[in-house]
Amino acid sequence: HEQFEGIMSEWMIVYMINKSVALIFLDSFILFVWALFALGVLIIALISFWISRRILQPIAKLSDATKSIISTQDYTTQVSISSQGEISELANDFNIMIRETNRAFKILEEENQVRLLRFVQLINIFNGLIQTQTEEACITLAINELQILMPHQHFSFSQAYPKQNEGNESNQYMMLYVKDFEKQTSDFYGVITLGESRQITDPHEEKFYRSIATMIMLQLDQIRLIEQTQAVSHAKSTFISHMSHELRTPLHTILSSTQYLIAYENLTHHQQEMVETMQSSADHLLGMINDILDLVKIESGKVTIDLVQQTSDEIEVLTQDVINMLEVLAEQKEIPITFNNRLTKRMKVTIDIRYFK
């Protein structure tokens, strides 16, 4: 039905249609709606697939690039993405991050090479320093090595303590101190100047110079210790040599007297044994003095060593001489001394004794 307008607004027209025709129209309309719905779903699916491809493909490229960097350690890899928007910004940020990482690795590699080079240079300087024999040679070698190592700088050595009130910084100097082994103190030795306008700002460079200064001071201490030791050893050797020569004179007198008593005096058997013991003791003491002189010669490097073999019979005679020499002292203290030779004549035993010539 449909209502009229105007003066006939109270009137309406009523019309009707066949139900089967209406159902056919309704079915057609529903079929059209389903077709329209299917088309919309297909369009939405295609649009979603296209959008996902635009989003997921750049992300997949980023993921592949990350895996490639991890496996190959190649930090020069770059990702090329043609899309615009946030994904493109993410790719650009990723490329920037990789470039910065690569630059940082190069800087670290260069620093490692510099540190390795400095370490090798320190070893070379140390090897040169430990071969120096005098303090002057040690300082001269250190200055020359530093000048070769850093030719753009000027190094100089002075034994005067630097004046800090002139505006010079303390890190311009390599302060050197040496130990006084008698007083157990450290005294100022000198200073190596790095240059009038040279300022050390890098802490690693400061540690490098400090290491060199430490090596120089250790070598100076070693040279002084060796010189003191050699002086003491020379004084000891001189004293022993003089004392040994002074002791040999009265011993020769004693030996001459005992030989005279044995040859020209009518001594009893017991007296003759006592005089022979005196002579044997004096000979032994003279041999010890000669051994002391030999030690002095050994320290001076004037002795050659020869190997001499002694038989068991000779060892028995040597042992009996020692017993005879100590027998008088043993009788005074009432100490019995007995010697039991367990080496029979049939046994062939040799003992190696080193004699010094």
C-alpha positions in Angstrom: 0.0 0.0 0.0 1.0 3.6 -0.4 -0.7 6.7 1.1 -1.7 9.7 -1.0 -0.6 13.2 -0.4 -2.6 16.4 -0.3 -6.3 16.5 0.2 -6.4 12.8 -0.2 -4.0 12.1 2.5 -6.6 10.0 4.3 -6.8 7.7 1.3 -4.3 5.0 0.3 -3.8 2.7 -2.6 -3.3 -1.0 -2.0 -1.7 -3.3 -4.4 -0.5 -6.9 -4.2 1.9 -9.3 -6.0 2.1 -13.0 -6.4 4.1 -14.7 -3.6 6.1 -16.9 -5.9 7.2 -13.8 -7.9 8.2 -12.1 -4.7 10.2 -15.1 -3.6 12.0 -15.2 -6.9 12.9 -11.6 -6.6 14.0 -12.1 -3.0 16.2 -15.1 -4.0 17.8 -13.1 -6.7 18.5 -10.3 -4.3 20.0 -12.7 -1.7 22.1 -14.3 -4.5 23.3 -10.9 -5.5 24.2 -10.0 -1.9 26.2 -13.3 -1.5 28.0 -12.7 -4.8 28.8 -9.1 -3.7 30.0 -10.5 -0.3 32.3 -13.1 -2.0 33.7 -10.4 -4.3 34.4 -8.2 -1.3 36.1 -11.0 0.5 38.2 -11.8 -2.5 39.1 -8.1 -2.9 40.0 -7.9 0.8 42.1 -11.1 0.5 44.0 -9.7 -2.5 44.5 -6.4 -0.8 45.7 -8.2 2.4 48.1 -10.4 0.5 49.5 -7.4 -1.3 49.9 -5.5 1.9 51.5 -8.5 3.7 53.9 -8.9 0.8 55.0 -5.3 1.1 55.5 -5.7 4.8 56.9 -9.2 5.2 59.2 -9.2 2.2 61.4 -6.3 3.5 61.3 -7.9 7.0 62.5 -11.2 5.4 65.3 -9.3 3.6 66.3 -7.9 7.0 66.2 -11.3 8.6 68.3 -12.8 5.7 70.8 -10.0 5.9 71.1 -10.5 9.7 71.7 -14.3 9.3 74.3 -13.6 6.6 76.2 -11.1 8.8 76.2 -13.6 11.7 77.5 -16.5 9.5 80.0 -14.6 7.4 81.0 -11.8 9.8 80.8 -9.5 6.8 79.7 -6.1 8.2 79.7 -4.4 4.8 76.3 -6.0 4.0 73.6 -3.5 3.1 69.8 -4.1 2.6 68.1 -2.5 -0.5 64.4 -1.9 0.0 62.3 0.1 -2.6 59.2 0.5 -0.5 58.4 3.6 1.4 57.2 4.2 5.0 58.2 2.8 8.2 59.7 -0.4 6.7 62.0 1.8 4.5 63.0 3.8 7.6 63.7 0.6 9.5 65.9 -0.7 6.6 67.8 2.6 6.4 68.4 2.5 10.2 69.6 -1.1 9.8 72.1 -0.1 7.1 73.3 2.8 9.3 73.7 0.5 12.2 75.7 -2.0 10.1 78.0 0.8 8.8 78.6 2.1 12.3 79.3 -1.4 13.5 81.8 -2.0 10.6 83.5 1.4 11.4 83.7 0.5 15.1 85.3 -2.9 14.2 87.8 -1.2 11.9 88.7 1.3 14.7 89.1 -1.6 17.2 91.3 -3.5 14.7 93.5 -0.5 14.1 93.8 0.1 17.9 94.7 -3.6 18.3 97.3 -3.3 15.6 98.7 -0.2 17.3 98.8 -1.9 20.7 100.5 -5.0 19.2 103.0 -2.7 17.5 103.7 -0.9 20.8 104.1 -4.2 22.6 106.6 -5.4 20.0 108.4 -2.1 20.3 108.5 -2.4 24.1 110.0 -5.9 23.7 112.6 -4.6 21.3 113.5 -1.7 23.6 113.7 -4.0 26.6 115.9 -6.5 24.7 118.2 -3.6 23.9 118.2 -2.3 27.4 119.1 -5.6 29.1 122.2 -5.9 27.0 123.7 -2.6 28.1 126.6 -2.7 30.6 126.8 0.9 31.8 124.3 3.5 32.9 125.4 5.9 30.2 124.8 3.2 27.5 121.4 2.4 29.0 120.2 6.1 28.8 121.7 6.6 25.4 120.1 3.5 24.0 116.7 4.5 25.5 116.9 8.0 23.9 117.9 6.6 20.5 115.2 3.9 20.5 112.5 6.5 21.5 113.7 8.9 18.8 113.5 6.1 16.2 110.1 5.0 17.5 108.7 8.6 17.4 110.8 10.7 15.0 108.3 13.6 15.2 109.2 14.2 18.8 112.4 15.3 20.5 113.7 13.5 23.5 116.4 14.6 25.8 117.9 13.5 29.2 118.8 15.7 32.1 120.0 14.9 35.6 118.5 18.1 37.0 115.1 17.9 38.6 112.5 19.6 36.4 111.0 22.9 37.6 107.3 22.6 37.8 106.8 26.4 38.4 107.5 27.2 34.7 104.1 26.0 33.6 105.3 22.5 32.4 103.1 19.6 33.0 104.3 16.5 34.9 103.3 14.2 32.0 105.9 15.9 29.8 108.6 14.0 31.7 109.7 10.4 32.3 111.0 10.6 35.8 113.7 8.1 36.6 114.6 6.8 40.1 117.2 4.3 41.2 117.5 2.3 44.4 120.1 2.6 47.0 120.5 -1.0 48.1 122.5 -0.1 51.2 120.0 2.5 52.5 117.0 0.8 51.0 115.8 4.0 49.4 114.9 5.3 46.0 116.9 8.4 44.8 116.2 10.7 41.9 118.5 9.8 38.9 117.3 12.0 36.0 114.4 12.8 33.7 113.7 12.2 30.0 111.9 15.2 28.5 109.3 14.4 25.7 109.5 17.9 24.2 108.9 21.5 25.2 105.3 21.7 23.9 104.4 18.0 24.0 101.4 17.2 26.1 100.2 13.6 26.7 96.4 13.4 26.7 95.9 9.7 25.8 96.0 7.5 28.9 97.3 4.6 26.9 100.2 6.7 25.6 101.0 7.7 29.2 101.1 4.1 30.2 103.4 3.3 27.3 105.9 6.0 28.4 105.6 4.9 32.0 106.4 1.3 31.0 109.5 2.4 29.2 110.6 4.5 32.2 110.0 1.4 34.4 112.2 -0.7 32.2 115.0 1.9 32.2 114.9 2.1 36.0 115.0 -1.7 36.3 118.0 -1.8 34.1 119.7 1.0 36.0 119.1 -0.9 39.2 120.5 -4.1 37.7 123.6 -2.3 36.4 124.3 -0.7 39.8 123.7 -4.0 41.6 126.0 -5.9 39.3 128.7 -3.2 39.7 128.4 -3.3 43.5 128.4 -7.1 43.5 131.5 -7.2 41.3 133.2 -4.6 43.5 132.5 -6.7 46.6 133.6 -9.9 44.9 136.8 -8.2 43.7 137.5 -6.9 47.2 136.8 -10.4 48.7 139.1 -12.1 46.1 141.9 -9.5 46.8 141.6 -10.0 50.6 141.6 -13.8 50.3 144.5 -13.7 47.9 146.6 -11.5 50.2 145.7 -13.5 53.3 146.5 -16.8 51.6 149.9 -15.6 50.6 150.5 -14.3 54.1 149.5 -17.7 55.6 151.7 -19.7 53.3 154.9 -18.1 54.6 154.6 -19.4 58.2 153.4 -22.7 57.0 156.5 -23.2 54.9 158.5 -22.4 58.0 156.6 -25.1 60.0 157.1 -27.6 57.2 160.8 -26.8 57.0 161.1 -27.3 60.8 159.3 -30.6 60.8 161.4 -31.9 57.9 164.6 -30.8 59.8 163.4 -32.6 63.0 162.6 -35.8 61.1 165.9 -35.8 59.2 168.5 -34.6 61.7 167.2 -35.1 65.2 167.2 -38.4 67.0 163.5 -38.7 67.9 161.7 -41.6 69.5 159.1 -43.5 67.5 156.3 -41.7 69.3 157.9 -38.3 68.8 158.6 -39.0 65.1 154.9 -40.0 64.7 153.8 -36.7 66.3 156.2 -34.7 64.1 154.9 -36.5 61.0 151.3 -35.7 62.1 152.4 -32.0 62.4 153.9 -32.2 58.9 150.8 -33.9 57.5 148.5 -31.3 59.1 150.6 -28.4 57.8 150.6 -30.0 54.3 146.8 -30.3 54.6 146.5 -26.7 55.7 148.7 -25.6 52.8 146.6 -27.6 50.5 143.5 -25.8 51.8 145.2 -22.4 51.3 146.0 -23.5 47.7 142.4 -24.5 47.2 141.3 -21.0 48.4 143.7 -19.5 45.9 142.2 -21.8 43.3 138.7 -20.5 44.2 139.9 -17.0 43.6 141.2 -18.1 40.2 137.9 -19.8 39.5 136.0 -16.5 40.1 138.4 -14.7 37.8 137.9 -17.3 35.1 141.5 -18.4 35.0 141.0 -22.1 35.9 140.6 -25.1 33.7 139.1 -28.3 35.2 140.7 -31.8 34.6 139.1 -35.1 35.6 141.4 -37.4 37.6 140.6 -40.9 38.7 141.6 -42.1 42.2 141.7 -45.8 43.1 140.4 -47.3 46.4 144.0 -47.7 47.7 144.6 -44.0 47.2 141.3 -43.1 48.8 142.4 -45.3 51.8 145.7 -43.4 52.1 143.8 -40.1 51.9 141.4 -41.2 54.6 144.1 -42.4 56.9 145.9 -39.0 56.5 142.8 -37.2 57.6 142.4 -39.5 60.6 146.1 -39.0 61.6 145.6 -35.2 61.4 142.5 -35.3 63.6 143.8 -37.9 66.0 145.5 -35.4 68.3 142.4 -33.3 68.7 140.4 -36.4 69.3 142.7 -37.6 72.1 142.4 -34.2 73.8 138.6 -34.6 73.8 138.8 -38.4 74.5 137.0 -39.2 71.3 138.0 -42.6 69.8 138.5 -42.6 66.0 138.5 -45.9 64.2 138.8 -46.6 60.5 137.3 -49.8 59.0 138.2 -50.3 55.3 135.5 -52.4 53.8 137.0 -52.3 50.3 139.0 -55.5 49.8 142.0 -55.6 47.5 140.0 -57.6 45.0 137.5 -54.9 44.6 138.3 -52.4 41.9 136.6 -49.1 42.9 137.5 -45.7 41.4 136.3 -42.4 42.7 136.4 -39.3 40.5 138.0 -36.3 42.1 138.3 -32.9 40.2 141.6 -31.1 40.6 142.0 -27.5 39.6 145.1 -26.3 37.8 
